[in-house]
């Protein structure tokens, strides 16, 4: 099993779940947009990379494609 971040925030997991449940089944989930959306609704100590990991894992378990479009830093 894949190890996830040790400091997972339950509110972030719920927010990602709601976001993915509302997402169109045929469209890819954008990592950049997902991180931006989660940061807009939740305050968390998780890094962008950790949020991306959660989005990838949760989208994969729902059978959704993920668009690997990280923002340049």
C-alpha positions as a Markdown table, in Angstrom:
| # | Residue | x | y | z |
|---|---|---|---|---|
| 1 | Unk | 0.0 | 0.0 | 0.0 |
| 2 | Unk | 1.2 | 3.5 | -0.8 |
| 3 | Unk | 2.2 | 5.6 | 2.2 |
| 4 | Unk | 0.4 | 8.9 | 2.5 |
| 5 | Unk | 1.5 | 12.1 | 4.3 |
| 6 | Unk | 1.6 | 11.6 | 8.1 |
| 7 | Unk | -0.1 | 14.9 | 8.8 |
| 8 | Unk | -3.3 | 14.3 | 6.8 |
| 9 | Unk | -6.0 | 16.8 | 7.6 |
| 10 | Unk | -9.5 | 15.2 | 7.7 |
| 11 | Unk | -11.1 | 18.4 | 6.6 |
| 12 | Unk | -8.9 | 18.5 | 3.5 |
| 13 | Unk | -9.7 | 14.8 | 2.7 |
| 14 | Unk | -13.4 | 15.6 | 3.0 |
| 15 | Unk | -13.0 | 18.7 | 0.8 |
| 16 | Unk | -11.2 | 16.7 | -1.9 |
| 17 | Unk | -13.9 | 14.0 | -1.7 |
| 18 | Unk | -16.6 | 16.6 | -2.3 |
| 19 | Unk | -14.7 | 18.2 | -5.1 |
| 20 | Unk | -14.1 | 14.9 | -6.9 |
| 21 | Unk | -17.7 | 13.8 | -6.3 |
| 22 | Unk | -18.9 | 17.0 | -8.1 |
| 23 | Unk | -16.3 | 16.5 | -10.9 |
| 24 | Unk | -17.4 | 15.5 | -14.4 |
| 25 | Unk | -16.6 | 11.8 | -14.9 |
| 26 | Unk | -15.2 | 12.2 | -18.5 |
| 27 | Unk | -13.0 | 15.2 | -17.7 |
| 28 | Unk | -9.5 | 15.0 | -16.2 |
| 29 | Unk | -8.9 | 16.3 | -12.7 |
| 30 | Unk | -6.4 | 19.2 | -12.9 |
| 31 | Unk | -3.8 | 19.1 | -10.1 |
| 32 | Unk | -3.1 | 22.8 | -10.3 |
| 33 | Unk | -6.8 | 23.7 | -10.1 |
| 34 | Unk | -7.5 | 21.2 | -7.4 |
| 35 | Unk | -4.8 | 22.5 | -5.1 |
| 36 | Unk | -6.0 | 26.1 | -5.7 |
| 37 | Unk | -9.6 | 25.1 | -5.0 |
| 38 | Unk | -8.7 | 23.2 | -1.8 |
| 39 | Unk | -6.5 | 26.1 | -0.6 |
| 40 | Unk | -9.5 | 28.4 | -1.2 |
| 41 | Unk | -11.8 | 26.5 | 1.1 |
| 42 | Unk | -9.5 | 25.0 | 3.7 |
| 43 | Unk | -6.6 | 26.3 | 5.8 |
| 44 | Unk | -4.1 | 23.5 | 6.2 |
| 45 | Unk | -0.5 | 22.9 | 7.0 |
| 46 | Unk | -0.2 | 20.4 | 4.1 |
| 47 | Unk | 2.2 | 21.3 | 1.3 |
| 48 | Unk | 1.0 | 21.6 | -2.3 |
| 49 | Unk | 2.8 | 18.3 | -3.0 |
| 50 | Unk | 0.9 | 16.5 | -0.2 |
| 51 | Unk | -2.4 | 17.8 | -1.4 |
| 52 | Unk | -1.5 | 16.7 | -4.9 |
| 53 | Unk | -0.7 | 13.2 | -3.6 |
| 54 | Unk | -4.1 | 13.0 | -1.9 |
| 55 | Unk | -5.9 | 14.2 | -5.0 |
| 56 | Unk | -4.1 | 11.6 | -7.2 |
| 57 | Unk | -4.9 | 8.8 | -4.7 |
| 58 | Unk | -8.5 | 9.8 | -4.3 |
| 59 | Unk | -9.1 | 10.4 | -8.0 |
| 60 | Unk | -7.5 | 7.1 | -8.8 |
| 61 | Unk | -9.8 | 5.2 | -6.4 |
| 62 | Unk | -12.8 | 6.8 | -8.2 |
| 63 | Unk | -11.5 | 5.9 | -11.7 |
| 64 | Unk | -10.9 | 9.5 | -12.7 |
| 65 | Unk | -8.1 | 10.6 | -14.9 |
| 66 | Unk | -5.6 | 13.2 | -13.5 |
| 67 | Unk | -4.1 | 16.1 | -15.5 |
| 68 | Unk | -0.5 | 16.5 | -14.2 |
| 69 | Unk | -0.4 | 20.3 | -14.7 |
| 70 | Unk | 1.6 | 21.6 | -11.7 |
| 71 | Unk | 2.0 | 25.4 | -11.6 |
| 72 | Unk | 5.6 | 26.6 | -12.1 |
| 73 | Unk | 7.3 | 27.9 | -9.0 |
